[in-house]
Amino acid sequence: MSFNAEDEKLLAQRGMSVKAVLDQIHQFVNDTHPSRLERPCTVGDGILMLNASDCISYQQIFEQARPKLSIQKMVPASGAASRMFKHLYNYSPERISDLTEEFILGFDRFPFRSILETHMSSRGLNLSELRKANDWYRIFDFILGKDGLHYDDQLKGLVIFHRYDEELCTAFDEHLYEAIAYGKQGDGRCRIHFTLAPQHQEKVQRYFESKLKQFEYDHVELTYSSQEPSTDTLALTPTNEPFRDKEGNLVFRPSGHGALIQNLQQLDADVVFIKNIDNVTARSRLSETVFYKQILGGLLVDLRRKIFDLLDKLEREEKALDTALEFIQSWFQPGVPLDMTRQQAIQYARLRLDRPLRVCGMVRNEGEPGGGPFWVKMPGGYISKQIVEKSQVDQTDAHQLKLLSSSTHFNPVDLVCSIKNRSGENYQLDQFIDYTSGFVSEKFQQGAVIKALEWPGLWNGAMALWNTVFVEVPVSTFNPVKTVNDLLRPGHQV
C-alpha cells in the first residue's frame, strides 16, 4: 500500500499522517470483531429500577447540587430531514404505501400545515382545492421542494415539530426550551452544545440568534462544533487498497457518530446531558421528561461524589479497600480479579473508579430500531455493561442473534455524563474507547463496491470503558421522530 506526494499533502490538510492512516486501516482490517453478548441486561441484573422514594431523593440531590455545578447539554444535530420524508418521494396514486396513507389521513394534525398553506398561496395555489382534487403529488412537492418548505434539503433540527397557537417550534426550539427547564447553572446560564456539519453552522447560528433575541433568552449560551476531518476514515477497495475517485484522489468518509467523542472531550462541564436531536416532546408533556432528567442527574452526582470520596480514602487508608471493592461490584463490575496482593487490589480499585462515568436511561423495548443494554464479554475476559447495536453483533451466529432479540430494554440515547476527574480536569476520553468494536461495512460509491470504516459509536464502543449505570425510565420520556408520521404520536400532539 503506497501513497504519493499528493496523497501526503491531502492527508496533512486533514490533520492526518501516512502512519496514522496505515495504523487506522490495520486496526479495522485486523483488530475489529463483533461484540460477544453474554446476556441482556434486565431489571435487577444490570438495570436499576428506582422506587418513588429513590426518585424524589435523586431529584433533590440534583437540585441541591445544581447551583454549584457547571452543566452543559450536548445534542448531535447533523442529521438530515430527508430521511423523515422518505415515504413521500416518488409518490404515485396507484402505489400508496401504508406510511403515505397514514400521512394523508393525518395531514391536518401536522404542525407545518399552516406554513405550507402560506407558501402555496404565495405561488397562487390553493391547498384545499389540491386536496379535494387528490393532487398529493403537488402537495408533496411543496413539502419537499425549494419552492415550499424544502424539507428534502433541511436539517432535522429545523423541521417544525410542534405548533402552539400561532407559534411554530422546531426540534432546535424544543431542545432549547427543555434545557432551560433543568439545566440552569448557579450563575443563571443555560449552556447547550450542538454538533453540526460545517456547512450548516452559520445557518443554525443565525436561526438561534433570531430566536434568542425574540424570546429574550439572554441567559442561554450556545456553542457549536463539527466532526473533525481528521476523524474521517479512508475508503478501501474490497482488497483493502485505498479507493480513489475518477481523478485519482483518495476518498474519505465520515466515520460515524463515534468520532464525536472528540467533540465531547472539548466540553467544560461537571455534568453533560446527551440527547438526540429528534427526541423531544410537546411542552404540555415535558414535566415528566424534566423530572427524570433531574433523577438521572442526581444519581450521577451522588455516584460521582462517592467515587471521589473513595479515591481520596484509598490514598490515605488501606482499610477503605473493602468498601471500594464492594462499591465497584455493586454498581459497575461484578467479580474481582483473583490472585491479587492487597496493594494490587488497591491499584485495581483506583483504576476501576478513576474513569468517566455515565448514567443511561433505558426504556422498555417496544420494537423501536436501535441498540440496547447487554452484558458483554470484553477482550480482557471480564463481562461489562454495554450499549450494543445490531451492527456490532455477528449476523451469522444464531445464538448471538437470539440474545440480541431477547433484550427487554432499548437505548433511547438519554445519557448523563461526568467527564472530569477529582482535580477538575477532563479525562482523556480516547483512552476509554474499545477500538475493537469498530466495524467495516460495504457501500456502493461511484459505481463500485467500497469498504467503509466506522469508529465505535459514541454511546457504544466509544464509551465502552466508562463506568456505566443503566436506569429504567418511562417510555413516555422517549419521543423520537424517525419518520414525519411520528409527529402524529401523542408525545407530539399539542
Secondary structure, DSSP 8 states (H G I E B T S, - for coil): ----HHHHHHHHHTT--HHHHHHHHHHHHHS----EEEEE-EETBEEE---HHHHHHHHHHHHHHGGGS-EEEEEE---BGGGGGGGGTT-BTTB--HHHHHHHHTGGG-TTHHHHHHHHHHTT--HHHHHHTT-HHHHHHHHHSTTTT-GGGSBGGGSEEEEETTEEEEHHHHHHHHHHHH-B-TTS-EEEEEE--GGGHHHHHHHHHHHHHHHT-TTEEEEEE---GGG-EE-B-TTS-B-B-TTS-B-EE---GGGGHHHHHT---SEEEEE-TT----GGGHHHHHHHHHHHHHHHHHHHHHHHHHHHHHHH-TTHHHHHHHHHHHHT--S--SS--HHHHHHHHHHHHSS-EEEEEEEE--S-SS-EEEEEE-TTS-EEEEEE-GGGS-TT-HHHHHHHHT-SEE---EEEEE-B-TTS-B--GGGG--GGG-EEEEEEETTEEEEEEE---TTTGGGTTSEEEEEE--GGG----SSGGGGGSGGG--
